[in-house]
Amino acid sequence: KFDYKMAWFDRLIAHAGGLLKAGVPVALGGDYNVVPTEFDIYKKHSYARNALLQPAPREAYRRLLAQGWTDALRTLRPDDPTFTFWSFEFDRFRTDHGMRLDHFLLSPDLAARLEASGADRETRGKPLASDHAPAWVEIADG
């Protein structure tokens, strides 16, 4: 599955580059299954060998950003890890042992209008909720 993941990133990077060249407002949002940095996962985690944290997907994410995309969650929350995922194992939500897997990348014109972003922890904490919290962005009218 790791080769498939990396091929997906290559296709995403190519497609995203074409969207930027088209000059249209674009938000690329979703679960990228990558934890971009150690800041984006709880301290003293046990995921060192997991594909989410390997150098290749992290580098692919950096290459994507280097095209000119803005990471909406990180931009407005530089000092808050803004976790979007907590495994159901080991009561990780209650202990806040989360990670940031869900991302919103904004084209330059949308990034200039970014007003707010976050993850809805309250929803994640409800009975029978997903292991992901809904992530969101607010963009000013343009």
Solvent accessible surface area in square Angstrom, and as a share of the most:
residue,aa,sasa,rsa
1,K,218,0.92
2,F,75,0.31
3,D,120,0.62
4,Y,150,0.57
5,K,28,0.12
6,M,36,0.16
7,A,41,0.32
8,W,80,0.28
9,F,0,0.00
10,D,76,0.39
11,R,126,0.46
12,L,27,0.13
13,I,22,0.11
14,A,74,0.57
15,H,113,0.51
16,A,0,0.00
17,G,14,0.14
18,G,41,0.39
19,L,42,0.21
20,L,39,0.19
21,K,181,0.77
22,A,67,0.52
23,G,60,0.58
24,V,67,0.39
25,P,80,0.50
26,V,19,0.11
27,A,52,0.40
28,L,23,0.11
29,G,45,0.43
30,G,33,0.32
31,D,63,0.33
32,Y,13,0.05
33,N,70,0.36
34,V,0,0.00
35,V,0,0.00
36,P,10,0.06
37,T,66,0.38
38,E,94,0.42
39,F,80,0.33
40,D,1,0.00
41,I,5,0.03
42,Y,18,0.07
43,K,160,0.68
44,K,200,0.85
45,H,41,0.19
46,S,90,0.58
47,Y,30,0.11
48,A,77,0.60
49,R,229,0.84
50,N,57,0.29
51,A,36,0.28
52,L,22,0.11
53,L,13,0.06
54,Q,48,0.21
55,P,100,0.63
56,A,42,0.33
57,P,0,0.00
58,R,30,0.11
59,E,76,0.34
60,A,1,0.01
61,Y,3,0.01
62,R,117,0.43
63,R,103,0.38
64,L,0,0.00
65,L,50,0.25
66,A,87,0.67
67,Q,63,0.28
68,G,36,0.35
69,W,11,0.04
70,T,33,0.19
71,D,13,0.07
72,A,0,0.00
73,L,0,0.00
74,R,49,0.18
75,T,73,0.43
76,L,76,0.38
77,R,76,0.28
78,P,83,0.52
79,D,131,0.68
80,D,56,0.29
81,P,39,0.25
82,T,11,0.06
83,F,18,0.07
84,T,0,0.00
85,F,29,0.12
86,W,0,0.00
87,S,14,0.09
88,F,131,0.55
89,E,105,0.47
90,F,160,0.67
91,D,70,0.36
92,R,22,0.08
93,F,48,0.20
94,R,176,0.64
95,T,55,0.32
96,D,58,0.30
97,H,70,0.31
98,G,0,0.00
99,M,1,0.00
100,R,3,0.01
101,L,5,0.02
102,D,17,0.09
103,H,0,0.00
104,F,44,0.18
105,L,0,0.00
106,L,0,0.00
107,S,3,0.02
108,P,79,0.50
109,D,59,0.31
110,L,21,0.10
111,A,27,0.21
112,A,89,0.69
113,R,66,0.24
114,L,24,0.12
115,E,110,0.49
116,A,27,0.21
117,S,3,0.02
118,G,0,0.00
119,A,20,0.15
120,D,54,0.28
121,R,103,0.38
122,E,132,0.59
123,T,49,0.28
124,R,14,0.05
125,G,42,0.40
126,K,110,0.47
127,P,124,0.78
128,L,188,0.93
129,A,21,0.17
130,S,65,0.42
131,D,38,0.19
132,H,47,0.21
133,A,3,0.02
134,P,63,0.40
135,A,23,0.18
136,W,91,0.32
137,V,34,0.20
138,E,91,0.41
139,I,55,0.28
140,A,29,0.22
141,D,146,0.76
142,G,94,0.90
